[in-house]
Amino acid sequence: MPKKKVEEILNGLDDQIVDVVGTFIRRRRKDYEKAAIELKNNLRDDVVRYSELLEARKISKEDFELLVRGRSALLKIELLEHVSVSKSKFDLVSEDVLRLILRSAISVLAAI
């Protein structure tokens, strides 16, 4: 009997788990927006600088394109390091889910 009740309660936790993850994502939204703007600003500054070099004929069109692509890739990597869901952040979400499951199971068992 307790097994069935615990299973029923745990099967009904999907919406709450989605809420836990959603809360985490909403908290991080500003970080993602800030990172995207930072990427654009850094890339803008570099493209302006590379454009000046191209206009002064200090670099070729191919060099310009290579520099822009390379800088863009490097900036993306740098920003991903700052805003990605790291293992530690995922661990925090996992801990919240685990607490939710434990509280639910214990409340069912306490009621029996």
N, C-alpha and C positions, 0 to 999 in steps of 0.2 A: 504493500500500500504506500509507504513513504516514497519508494522508488518512482511510482507512477506520478505522484504529486510533484516531486522534484522535477521529473522530466517535463511535466506540463508547464510548470513555472519557467524552466529554462528555455523551453521552446518558444515561450511568449516574450522573450527578451530582445528579439531582433530590433524592434523599433527603438528601444532604449540604447542599444549598442550603436545604431545608426546615429542617434542623437549625440552620443559620446564623441564619435568620429567627426560629426558635423560641427560640434562646438570647437574641436581642435582646429578644423579647417577655417572656420570663421575667425578664430583668433589669429591665425597665420595669414589671413587675406591681406592685411595691411603690409606685412613683410613682403609678400609676393608682388604687390603693387609697387612698393618702394624699390624692389629689385629690378622690376621691368623699367621703371623710370630711370634708375641709375644706369642700366644697360644702355638705354637710348642716349642719355647724356654723355656717357663716356665714349660711346661709339660716335656720336655727333662730333665731339671734340677731335677725335682721331681722324675722322673723315675730312673735317675741315683742314686739319694739318696736312693730311696726305694730298688733298686737293691742291693746296698751295705748292707742294713739292711737284705735283704733276704739271701744274700751270707754269712753274718755273723750269720745267723740263729737266728736273733733277732725277725724276723717276719716270718709267714708261707706264703706259696704260695697264699693261699686264702686271707690273709691279704694284701699281695702285690697287688693282683688283685683289691681288694676293695679300697685300697688307690689310685691306678692309676685311676680307674673309678670315684671315688669321687672327686679327684683333677681335673680331666678333666671336669667334670660337673660344678664344681665351677668356673674354669677358663672361661668356655663358658659363664656362667651367667655374670661374671665380664666384659668380653669383649662385650657382647651384650649390656650392659648398656652404653658402650662408643661409639659403632658404629652403633647401630640400628637407624632406622628412628624414631626419637622421635616425639612427638606431635608437638613440636615447629618447627621441621624441616618440618613436613608435612604441618603445617600452612604456612610456607614460600612458599612452592610449591603452596599451595592453593591460596595464595595472588597473586602470579605471574599469575596463571590461571585466577583469577578474574580480574586482571588488563588488561590482554589480551582481555577478553570478553568485559569489559567496553569500552576499547579503540576502539574495532571493532564496537560495537553498536553505540557509540557516533559518530564515523566517518561516518557511514551510515546515521544517523539522521541529521548530519550537512550538508550532501550533498543533503538532500531533501529540 
